[in-house]
Amino acid sequence: MLLDRSQAHVRVLVGKRHKAHVFMPDLHVFPGGRRDTSDHKLHWAGDIHPAVLERLKTCYGQRASESRLRAIALAALRELHEEASIAVGRKDCGNTTLPFLPDLTNLRYMARAITPPGFPRRFDTHFFAVFTDEAGVEPTDIRDSRELEDLRWIDVNDVSALQMPDITEIILGDLRASLKSDASLPFGRPVPFYYTRHGRFVRDLL
């Protein structure tokens, strides 16, 4: 979730998935996508916050390698660039994989959600957030891609005009509550984890 706090109310960037997509077509979502096997090999300019790393370890266990966990966050910034042309990091034209070195320093870990059974595709999704001013991002520098169209900034308090997946609206609700509690979004905050157990939708905290 890319957040813009330059105006009276915090805004979040969303885009509409193409109608040809098998999974959630024509719905507005946050930029993102699956982790590639090569993401753990990406070079980076700034490392993930220790508190965020600890939260990720609660998902996969203390034995999970930092490289594997860091790759989840690197995938988020790679996908943000691919889907919205936003580079969070230091420009590096010599980088053969990305035109920038991702900076994970200011990423907050916001939520984890596993798609319930019965969907055409299921994902184990991790949601991160970063403020544009901390990341050195200009809010106007966004462009549609083959994955997302109609990219736009929306007020986190008013999303009624858009069609969104249920989980996206739930995560936005958590985001609103977190901003109300502490607008800085502390790195060590508890992280909601959504999944289905015995047909029941469950919300735990990591």
Phi, psi and omega per residue, in radians:
M1 nan 2.023 3.064
L2 -1.595 2.132 -3.008
L3 -1.986 2.342 3.099
D4 -1.981 2.006 -3.139
R5 -1.936 0.469 -3.118
S6 -1.421 -0.196 -3.128
Q7 -1.963 -3.016 -3.063
A8 -1.084 -0.629 3.133
H9 -2.142 2.548 3.123
V10 -1.148 2.387 3.089
R11 -2.022 2.673 3.119
V12 -2.206 2.536 -3.126
L13 -1.495 2.283 3.066
V14 -2.378 2.794 3.065
G15 -2.535 2.810 -3.097
K16 -1.663 2.260 3.077
R17 -1.229 2.467 -3.089
H18 -1.054 2.571 -3.096
K19 -1.142 -0.319 -3.138
A20 -1.441 -0.137 -3.131
H21 -1.182 2.410 3.070
V22 -1.233 -0.636 -3.055
F23 -1.770 2.049 3.069
M24 0.916 0.955 3.110
P25 -1.206 2.614 3.033
D26 1.108 0.299 3.098
L27 -1.922 2.584 3.105
H28 -1.497 2.315 -3.076
V29 -2.442 3.018 2.987
F30 -1.378 2.594 3.013
P31 -1.003 2.467 -3.138
G32 2.935 3.129 -3.138
G33 3.071 -3.036 -3.049
R34 -1.352 2.696 3.062
R35 -1.337 2.338 3.067
D36 -1.578 2.712 3.141
T37 -1.118 -0.395 -3.109
S38 -1.568 -0.046 -3.066
D39 -1.108 -0.547 -3.121
H40 -1.247 -0.184 3.116
K41 -1.645 -0.098 -3.126
L42 -1.137 2.439 3.012
H43 -1.410 2.675 -3.092
W44 -2.435 2.707 -3.087
A45 -1.620 -0.587 -3.134
G46 -2.411 2.424 -3.017
D47 -1.498 2.852 3.132
I48 -1.169 2.528 -3.130
H49 -1.132 2.410 -3.122
P50 -0.964 -0.646 -3.141
A51 -1.168 -0.624 3.099
V52 -1.197 -0.727 3.114
L53 -1.067 -0.703 3.127
E54 -1.123 -0.677 3.107
R55 -1.132 -0.694 3.113
L56 -1.138 -0.580 3.130
K57 -1.163 -0.460 3.089
T58 -1.188 -0.385 3.105
C59 -1.387 -0.701 -2.959
Y60 -2.023 -0.045 3.114
G61 1.677 2.684 -3.094
Q62 -1.143 -0.329 -3.124
R63 -1.435 -0.199 3.133
A64 -1.085 2.374 -3.107
S65 -1.222 2.567 3.105
E66 -1.101 -0.575 3.122
S67 -1.073 -0.743 3.135
R68 -1.158 -0.742 -3.120
L69 -1.227 -0.695 3.112
R70 -1.094 -0.587 -3.125
A71 -1.074 -0.509 3.103
I72 -1.111 -0.778 3.123
A73 -1.235 -0.669 3.101
L74 -1.086 -0.669 3.106
A75 -1.081 -0.666 3.139
A76 -1.073 -0.766 -3.128
L77 -1.293 -0.586 3.063
R78 -1.108 -0.793 -3.139
E79 -1.157 -0.638 3.087
L80 -1.051 -0.700 3.113
H81 -1.191 -0.760 -3.100
E82 -1.172 -0.582 -3.027
E83 -1.716 -0.303 -3.101
A84 -2.404 0.065 -3.139
S85 1.073 0.460 3.128
I86 -1.770 2.172 3.123
A87 -1.890 1.956 3.064
V88 -1.699 1.691 -3.093
G89 2.705 -2.898 -3.083
R90 -1.721 2.276 -3.137
K91 -1.037 2.379 3.137
D92 -2.629 1.615 -3.084
C93 -1.211 -0.271 3.130
G94 -1.515 -0.088 3.134
N95 -1.271 2.177 -3.060
T96 -1.370 -0.317 -3.089
T97 -1.704 -0.837 3.124
L98 -2.294 2.673 3.112
P99 -1.403 0.275 3.127
F100 -2.688 2.819 3.038
L101 -1.731 1.979 -3.079
P102 -1.019 2.426 3.080
D103 -1.952 1.935 -3.085
L104 -1.574 -0.039 -2.961
T105 -0.904 -0.754 -2.994
N106 -1.784 0.173 3.115
L107 -1.249 2.209 2.985
R108 -1.705 2.434 3.054
Y109 -1.547 2.040 -2.957
M110 -1.824 -0.607 -3.071
A111 -2.996 2.809 2.998
R112 -2.291 2.464 3.137
A113 -2.567 2.367 3.082
I114 -1.916 2.209 -3.112
T115 -1.037 2.305 3.128
P116 -1.106 2.757 3.060
P117 -1.035 2.685 3.071
G118 1.788 -0.198 3.108
F119 -1.467 2.676 3.109
P120 -0.992 -0.614 3.076
R121 -2.379 2.565 3.137
R122 -2.128 2.495 -3.121
F123 -2.347 2.607 2.964
D124 -1.808 1.755 -2.922
T125 -1.847 2.372 3.050
H126 -1.954 2.291 -3.120
F127 -1.866 2.231 3.074
F128 -2.061 2.815 3.074
A129 -2.390 2.570 3.055
V130 -2.597 2.470 3.113
F131 -1.478 2.440 -3.111
T132 -1.055 -0.700 -3.086
D133 -1.181 -0.576 3.098
E134 -1.284 -0.536 -3.075
A135 -1.596 -0.053 -3.114
G136 1.199 0.597 -3.082
V137 -1.831 2.330 3.051
E138 -1.541 2.082 -3.057
P139 -0.991 -0.398 -3.121
T140 -1.450 -0.182 -3.068
D141 -1.540 1.072 3.100
I142 -2.202 2.547 -3.130
R143 -2.460 2.495 3.073
D144 -1.088 2.754 3.136
S145 -2.360 -3.062 3.089
R146 -1.218 -0.388 -3.107
E147 -1.566 -0.729 -3.078
L148 -2.224 2.402 3.053
E149 -2.218 2.974 -3.110
D150 0.956 0.750 3.085
L151 -1.106 2.313 -3.097
R152 -2.715 2.765 3.035
W153 -1.651 2.314 3.108
I154 -2.208 2.546 3.064
D155 -1.135 2.212 -3.107
V156 -1.106 -0.308 3.141
N157 -1.598 -0.098 -3.089
D158 -2.533 1.622 -3.130
V159 -2.057 0.275 -3.009
S160 -1.163 -0.378 -3.059
A161 -1.398 -0.133 -3.049
L162 -2.030 2.626 3.007
Q163 -1.580 2.166 -3.096
M164 -2.313 2.692 3.000
P165 -1.093 2.671 -3.140
D166 -0.978 -0.735 -3.072
I167 -1.168 -0.587 3.102
T168 -1.104 -0.743 3.114
E169 -1.159 -0.634 3.111
I170 -1.134 -0.787 3.138
I171 -1.123 -0.653 3.080
L172 -1.117 -0.638 3.070
G173 -1.101 -0.733 3.067
D174 -1.106 -0.706 3.124
L175 -1.074 -0.783 3.119
R176 -1.041 -0.771 -3.139
A177 -1.118 -0.694 3.139
S178 -1.165 -0.739 3.117
L179 -1.123 -0.655 3.122
K180 -1.180 -0.651 3.137
S181 -1.234 -0.775 3.131
D182 -2.770 1.876 -3.028
A183 -1.113 -0.240 3.133
S184 -1.457 -0.171 -3.097
L185 0.910 1.302 -3.112
P186 -0.959 2.534 -3.067
F187 -1.165 -0.561 -3.037
G188 -1.613 0.259 -3.096
R189 -1.139 2.652 3.050
P190 -1.058 2.533 -3.052
V191 -1.973 2.090 3.096
P192 -1.125 2.462 3.105
F193 -2.229 2.053 -3.092
Y194 -1.895 2.313 3.107
Y195 -2.801 3.036 -3.139
T196 -1.974 2.280 3.104
R197 -2.263 2.091 -3.141
H198 0.936 0.711 3.098
G199 1.380 0.084 -3.108
R200 -1.969 2.327 3.123
F201 -1.306 2.203 -3.010
V202 -2.114 2.463 3.008
R203 -2.118 1.959 3.050
D204 -1.929 3.047 3.058
L205 -2.107 2.364 3.097
L206 -1.625 nan nan
